[in-house]
Amino acid sequence: MRTNCSSGSACAANSSEEELPVGFQAPGSLKLVFTVVLAVMMGLVMFSLGCSVEIQKLWSHIRRPWGIAVGLLCQFGLMPLIAYLLAISFSLQPIQAIAVLIMGCCPGGTVSNIFTFWVDGDMDLSISMTTCSTVAALGMMPLCLYLYTLSWNFEQNFTIPYQNIGISLLCLTVPVAFGVYVNYRCPKQSKTILKIGAIVGGVLLLVVTVAGLVLSRESWNPDISLLTISCIFPLIGHVAGFLLALLTHHSWQRCRTISLETGAQNIQMCLTMLQLSFTPQQLVQMISFPMSYGLFQVLDGFLIVAAYKLYKRRLKNKHRKKTPGCAEGCRNKSCTSPQETGAFLEVNEELAITPGTSEPMDPPVALEPMGPISSCA
């Protein structure tokens, strides 16, 4: 394999838009409007999520990057390995196997930040991991592709989309930086912005997924093996990331965060690299994989959020039974904040089982209410 890491037009597959497969592209004006609206909306969503980041916690992750290191190990250690094993197990054609491997070598996407907020994850760690994995992709993507394609004897010039990586980095860091500043200066207003941004982010995920499927409907490849891989690949990534975080003795909150970061890949970066590196005839055989991966990635994220909400409700109901006065007190008290609810949930999870231990801990006779929360939010 020869790896061409330039972003110029020297690559033969670096062709114009008119040469792309029919059905993969929308009309010029529609495509432009869709791209601009998507970029603006994603920037606003990342700004709102940045309002949940605290400077002190963010600095603690940078100063002691143990969680970031585990996340990078999952992103560029586990995901490329899983992609390689899936391609071998399903006996894919070389051109299809390369598409799966490129997806596994991509950094984490911003979709993980939205789902992390919904599962009460560590937003400071989530945004730090997404930023660090995007920066690390500058060197790790060509390295992983080179190592895993050695045994395939695949002669292809890969064009690493450095420009796309830089744009992704700017679209992530600039809105988040403004959100961090707003949270520092106006903490009360930032909570309102955060709630609105989380709702808009969910709607945006659904709109982008449906629009992407409609705009590329004619380029879908009904290959059962590719569809199966695109379905199980994100799930395997989530489970593998969670288990590795658990084995390295991270808290439950960080385990959820690392899990979501591991399974959520940057779909746009994968699409850009495929367009730059392959001819239109080759794209027809592989372009449906990143689209289907993006679809199942969003569906898996919503399923994880739904499962977490049910688990959260179950813990609260269990606590209500142990504290009979809780239900009556909640009628006279306002709902708790997300931070208080997260603190209560984290305490109950740690009481149920501690990461790194094989036996559950005995619960105490009664839990002391932490201020006004009483777990009845």
VOGU-3710 file (C-alpha; in Angstrom, 3 decimals, decimal comma):
1> mrtncssgsa> 0,000/0,000/0,000  1,188/3,517/-0,737  -0,149/6,253/1,466  -0,428/9,670/-0,131  -1,075/12,147/2,652  -1,352/15,223/0,474  -4,584/17,119/0,164  -3,949/18,431/-3,324  -5,506/17,377/-6,585  -2,717/15,040/-7,648
11> caansseeel> -4,747/11,975/-6,789  -6,577/10,542/-9,791  -9,697/10,038/-7,699  -9,692/13,701/-6,661  -12,342/14,290/-9,301  -14,926/17,007/-9,768  -18,471/16,907/-8,475  -19,894/16,056/-11,886  -18,028/12,733/-11,830  -19,558/11,535/-8,569
21> pvgfqapgsl> -22,150/8,745/-8,711  -25,643/9,840/-9,641  -27,879/9,903/-6,579  -25,017/10,605/-4,191  -25,266/14,339/-4,777  -28,159/16,748/-4,520  -28,827/19,640/-6,895  -26,261/22,408/-6,453  -28,504/24,952/-4,688  -30,127/22,345/-2,431
31> klvftvvlav> -26,766/20,897/-1,480  -25,393/24,360/-0,679  -28,392/25,281/1,479  -28,270/21,939/3,286  -24,533/22,295/3,978  -24,805/25,884/5,260  -27,818/25,186/7,464  -26,166/22,049/8,839  -22,948/23,902/9,649  -24,774/26,766/11,389
41> mmglvmfslg> -27,032/24,460/13,389  -24,159/22,212/14,441  -22,188/25,264/15,533  -25,123/26,431/17,683  -25,518/22,958/19,185  -21,818/22,775/20,072  -22,068/26,285/21,553  -24,930/25,153/23,785  -23,072/21,994/24,837  -20,057/24,138/25,620
51> csveiqklws> -22,248/25,888/28,201  -22,059/22,694/30,288  -18,248/22,737/30,406  -16,546/24,123/33,514  -13,057/25,548/33,140  -11,713/23,903/36,315  -12,949/20,422/35,349  -11,707/20,843/31,785  -8,277/21,846/33,053  -8,211/18,853/35,416
61> hirrpwgiav> -8,754/16,515/32,451  -5,929/18,203/30,547  -3,611/18,205/33,557  -4,323/14,539/34,357  -5,351/13,074/30,966  -5,992/9,511/32,134  -9,547/9,506/30,782  -8,435/11,122/27,513  -5,661/8,522/27,140  -8,131/5,650/27,568
71> gllcqfglmp> -10,449/7,304/25,048  -7,659/7,656/22,479  -6,710/4,017/23,027  -10,297/3,045/22,282  -10,511/5,372/19,271  -7,282/4,442/17,489  -6,564/1,084/19,096  -9,861/-0,766/19,428  -11,905/0,715/16,562  -9,378/0,031/13,740
81> liayllaisf> -8,813/-3,461/15,142  -12,559/-4,151/15,282  -12,950/-2,865/11,714  -10,138/-5,111/10,506  -11,572/-8,192/12,242  -15,061/-7,523/10,869  -13,736/-7,145/7,328  -11,853/-10,450/7,656  -14,741/-12,289/9,336  -17,291/-11,314/6,663
91> slqpiqaiav> -14,847/-11,992/3,775  -15,517/-8,604/2,207  -14,226/-7,570/-1,179  -11,020/-5,489/-0,903  -12,743/-2,261/-1,903  -15,480/-2,795/0,698  -13,002/-3,832/3,385  -11,115/-0,561/2,886  -14,320/1,438/3,472  -14,893/-0,385/6,772
101> limgccpggt> -11,279/0,152/7,824  -11,353/3,874/6,981  -14,455/4,256/9,130  -12,683/2,526/12,013  -9,676/4,842/11,702  -11,713/8,077/11,772  -11,805/10,206/14,943  -14,866/10,658/17,113  -17,775/12,761/15,906  -19,783/15,505/17,588
111> vsniftfwvd> -22,842/13,242/17,759  -21,254/11,616/20,810  -21,291/14,953/22,666  -25,064/15,226/22,272  -25,739/11,684/23,493  -23,248/12,113/26,357  -25,295/15,023/27,670  -28,488/12,973/27,538  -26,982/10,126/29,592  -25,582/12,491/32,248
121> gdmdlsismt> -22,037/11,800/31,103  -18,897/13,827/31,719  -19,253/16,639/29,174  -15,798/18,011/29,976  -14,238/14,634/29,185  -16,453/14,127/26,125  -15,477/17,392/24,460  -11,821/16,906/25,444  -11,806/13,441/23,865  -13,461/14,627/20,651
131> tcstvaalgm> -10,965/17,473/20,305  -7,910/15,324/21,104  -8,992/12,502/18,782  -9,483/14,988/15,922  -5,986/16,372/16,461  -4,497/12,867/16,826  -6,177/11,828/13,562  -3,619/13,928/11,673  -1,040/11,240/12,367  -3,012/8,212/13,548
141> mplclylytl> -5,251/7,854/10,485  -2,400/7,309/7,967  -0,503/5,153/10,488  -3,458/2,840/11,185  -4,322/2,551/7,498  -0,734/1,685/6,671  -0,417/-0,980/9,381  -3,737/-2,732/8,754  -3,475/-2,803/4,951  0,026/-4,339/4,907
151> swnfeqnfti> -1,388/-7,874/4,887  -3,867/-7,063/2,094  -1,289/-5,948/-0,501  -3,728/-3,248/-1,501  -2,263/-0,783/-4,005  -4,152/2,439/-3,485  -3,246/6,053/-2,849  -5,090/7,264/0,249  -5,613/11,010/0,508  -5,913/12,052/4,135
161> pyqnigisll> -8,376/15,015/4,295  -6,201/17,333/6,370  -8,294/20,343/5,374  -11,465/18,575/6,506  -9,802/17,640/9,805  -8,820/21,267/10,369  -12,330/22,505/9,600  -13,820/19,914/11,962  -11,442/21,052/14,678  -12,412/24,698/14,223
171> cltvpvafgv> -16,141/23,898/14,125  -15,716/22,056/17,411  -13,385/24,273/19,423  -14,624/27,778/18,500  -18,334/27,304/19,455  -17,372/25,303/22,555  -14,956/28,037/23,640  -17,744/30,629/23,418  -20,022/28,275/25,371  -17,401/27,853/28,109
181> yvnyrcpkqs> -17,065/31,635/28,351  -20,848/32,114/28,619  -21,019/29,430/31,323  -18,259/31,212/33,222  -19,826/34,672/32,964  -23,557/33,821/33,057  -24,065/30,390/34,682  -27,848/30,807/35,064  -28,452/31,700/31,421  -26,129/28,904/30,289
191> ktilkigaiv> -28,450/26,285/31,799  -31,330/27,515/29,640  -29,128/27,576/26,545  -27,978/24,034/27,336  -31,516/22,649/27,556  -32,545/24,277/24,267  -29,367/23,085/22,548  -29,896/19,496/23,678  -33,392/19,438/22,156  -32,241/21,118/18,949
201> ggvlllvvtv> -29,351/18,652/18,740  -31,705/15,676/18,866  -33,950/17,116/16,171  -30,890/17,956/14,081  -29,628/14,374/14,280  -32,941/13,050/12,984  -33,148/15,636/10,180  -29,568/15,040/9,026  -30,028/11,262/9,083  -33,268/11,345/7,076
211> aglvlsresw> -31,956/13,973/4,630  -28,749/12,006/4,080  -30,717/8,871/3,301  -32,993/10,697/0,849  -30,176/12,513/-0,962  -28,134/9,326/-1,403  -30,949/6,826/-1,925  -29,822/5,860/-5,448  -26,272/5,067/-4,352  -27,221/2,496/-1,720
221> npdislltis> -25,645/-0,907/-2,133  -27,979/-3,665/-0,882  -25,053/-5,783/0,301  -26,154/-7,798/3,339  -22,621/-8,073/4,729  -22,074/-4,303/4,663  -25,463/-3,633/6,247  -24,763/-6,176/8,974  -21,359/-4,659/9,729  -22,764/-1,123/9,786
231> cifplighva> -25,361/-2,330/12,302  -23,072/-4,182/14,740  -19,911/-2,071/14,370  -21,156/0,899/16,490  -22,563/-1,471/19,124  -19,287/-3,382/19,411  -17,454/-0,066/19,738  -19,754/1,104/22,537  -19,409/-2,156/24,463  -15,633/-2,365/23,978
241> gfllallthh> -15,153/1,239/25,107  -17,312/0,709/28,184  -15,464/-2,464/29,184  -12,027/-0,885/28,754  -13,078/2,119/30,840  -14,464/-0,262/33,465  -11,237/-2,286/33,563  -9,202/0,895/34,052  -11,312/1,757/37,135  -13,129/4,824/35,822
251> swqrcrtisl> -16,370/6,021/37,380  -19,696/5,019/35,881  -20,120/8,517/34,475  -16,792/8,312/32,657  -17,543/4,759/31,488  -20,696/6,000/29,774  -18,791/8,898/28,238  -15,919/6,803/26,875  -18,379/4,218/25,573  -20,331/6,772/23,528
261> etgaqniqmc> -17,148/8,431/22,275  -15,761/5,093/21,090  -18,732/3,997/19,002  -19,500/7,391/17,416  -17,290/8,098/14,389  -16,900/11,194/12,212  -19,032/10,168/9,212  -18,335/13,324/7,195  -14,584/12,777/7,426  -14,960/9,199/6,188
271> ltmlqlsftp> -17,093/10,337/3,236  -14,595/13,051/2,333  -11,680/10,621/2,377  -13,533/8,119/0,190  -14,363/10,817/-2,366  -10,759/12,042/-2,476  -9,135/8,613/-2,668  -11,301/6,538/-5,012  -12,774/6,730/-8,479  -16,535/7,135/-9,068
281> qqlvqmisfp> -16,777/3,484/-10,103  -15,195/2,381/-6,840  -17,351/4,752/-4,798  -20,505/3,001/-6,001  -19,407/-0,166/-4,187  -18,529/1,466/-0,874  -20,392/4,755/-0,405  -23,458/3,149/1,164  -21,440/1,847/4,126  -20,714/5,197/5,847
291> msyglfqvld> -24,321/6,290/5,230  -25,746/3,146/6,815  -23,176/3,361/9,621  -24,350/6,909/10,371  -27,970/5,732/10,453  -27,311/2,875/12,870  -24,978/5,075/14,916  -27,822/7,513/15,586  -30,328/4,706/16,241  -27,935/3,015/18,683
301> gflivaaykl> -27,428/6,333/20,444  -31,159/6,833/20,959  -31,509/3,246/22,210  -28,697/3,793/24,718  -30,333/7,007/25,922  -33,710/5,270/26,292  -32,143/2,366/28,210  -30,309/4,779/30,493  -33,470/6,777/31,232  -35,297/3,564/32,186
311> ykrrlknkhr> -32,409/2,507/34,404  -32,362/5,956/36,002  -36,091/5,827/36,719  -35,718/2,345/38,190  -33,018/3,544/40,595  -35,165/6,452/41,728  -38,215/4,266/42,284  -36,066/1,858/44,265  -34,834/4,705/46,442  -38,384/5,992/46,998
321> kktpgcaegc> -39,370/2,626/48,459  -36,453/2,773/50,892  -37,347/6,331/51,988  -41,143/6,472/52,534  -41,167/10,231/53,209  -39,588/10,980/49,874  -42,746/10,872/47,749  -44,657/13,244/50,014  -41,725/15,655/50,261  -41,361/15,807/46,502
331> rnksctspqe> -44,863/17,168/46,059  -43,910/20,246/48,018  -40,473/20,756/46,444  -39,404/21,859/43,029  -37,656/19,533/40,632  -33,935/19,152/41,076  -31,254/20,364/38,740  -29,467/17,988/36,335  -26,295/18,314/38,419  -28,101/17,232/41,595
341> tgaflevnee> -29,847/14,384/39,805  -26,544/13,237/38,334  -24,916/13,349/41,763  -27,710/11,264/43,267  -27,576/8,741/40,426  -23,809/8,450/40,671  -24,048/7,747/44,422  -26,635/5,017/43,880  -24,635/3,448/41,055  -21,517/3,343/43,224
351> laitpgtsep> -23,543/1,719/45,999  -24,852/-0,900/43,611  -21,446/-1,903/42,273  -18,058/-0,268/42,069  -15,975/-0,554/38,856  -13,049/-2,852/39,327  -14,689/-4,979/42,028  -16,277/-8,328/41,437  -18,828/-8,257/44,254  -21,573/-5,699/44,849
361> mdppvalepm> -21,370/-3,602/47,966  -23,974/-3,860/50,698  -26,263/-0,831/50,562  -26,580/1,302/53,661  -29,705/1,270/55,772  -30,767/4,706/54,529  -29,348/7,314/52,234  -28,955/10,852/53,552  -30,713/13,341/51,288  -28,209/15,725/49,713
371> gpissca> -29,861/19,102/50,239  -33,094/19,478/48,308  -32,613/16,629/45,835  -34,148/13,668/47,683  -33,828/11,802/44,354  -37,342/12,626/43,334  -36,615/14,781/40,318
//
